[in-house]
Amino acid sequence: MSVESLPDFTQPARERWDTIPAKIRQGLLENVWCGHCRQAVTITNFSGAMKKGALLLVGKCGECHGDVARLIEAP
C-alpha cells in the first residue's frame, strides 16, 4: 500500500497524517515492531485513527501477516 493511498483513515487521523512529511511517513510505515517476528517490519493493510491525541496505525505485519500497530504521538 502506498503512503498516499489511505482508504480507512478517520478525518482527524488523515489531517494529522498529512502534516507529516512524506519521507518521514514512509519511515514510520517501514519501522513497526512485530511481536511475533521480534523485529521491525513494514505495516501493510493499515488504517488510522486518533486516540487520546495520538495517531494510531493498525494493520498487518509485512512478514508474518500478524496484527501490528504503530502509535505516533503528537509533536
C-alpha atoms as one frame of an Amber mdcrd trajectory, in Angstrom:
protein
   0.000   0.000   0.000   1.420   3.382  -0.892   1.715   6.151   1.640  -0.686
   8.288  -0.379  -3.442   5.628  -0.525  -5.200   5.552   2.857  -8.749   4.299
   2.483  -9.535   3.684   6.149  -8.363   6.824   7.962 -10.743   8.863  10.068
 -10.819  12.524   9.039  -8.823  13.717  12.104  -6.273  10.941  11.542  -5.954
  11.866   7.869  -5.397  15.528   8.783  -2.670  14.569  11.280  -1.035  12.145
   8.805  -0.965  14.850   6.140   1.107  17.101   8.438   3.940  14.552   8.452
   6.428  14.885   5.555   6.192  12.006   3.037   9.741  10.765   3.696   9.058
  10.531   7.427   5.690   8.822   6.824   7.431   6.159   4.751   9.980   5.623
   7.521   7.216   5.244  10.108   5.485   2.602   7.980   8.723   0.674   7.488
   9.629   0.636  11.184   6.804  -1.083  13.083   7.572  -3.654  15.769   6.111
  -7.132  15.286   5.991  -9.166  18.483   5.755 -12.430  16.556   8.690 -11.757
  14.217  10.519  -9.960  17.045  11.846  -7.304  14.705  10.903  -4.092  12.940
   8.736  -4.729   9.875   6.657  -2.836   7.332   2.991  -2.377   8.220   0.513
  -3.306   5.468  -3.271  -3.049   5.070  -3.366  -0.388   7.751  -5.971   2.045
   8.972  -5.602   5.110  11.153  -7.497   6.807  13.952  -6.767   9.381  16.619
  -6.601   8.028  20.179  -6.050  10.446  23.077  -4.326  12.961  20.801  -2.018
  10.417  19.127  -2.286   8.868  15.677  -2.751   5.096  15.880  -1.993   2.961
  12.834  -3.336  -0.594  12.974  -2.565  -3.172  10.305  -0.721  -6.332   9.362
   2.945  -7.326   9.537   4.547  -7.378   6.113   6.377 -10.612   7.049   4.054
 -12.901   9.032   0.751 -11.049   8.387   0.031 -10.896  12.115  -1.556  -7.863
  13.760   0.702  -4.859  14.397   0.190  -1.264  15.474   2.203   1.972  15.495
   1.444   4.899  17.791   2.589   8.309  16.559   2.467  10.820  19.381   1.669
  14.471  18.798   4.721  16.707  18.344
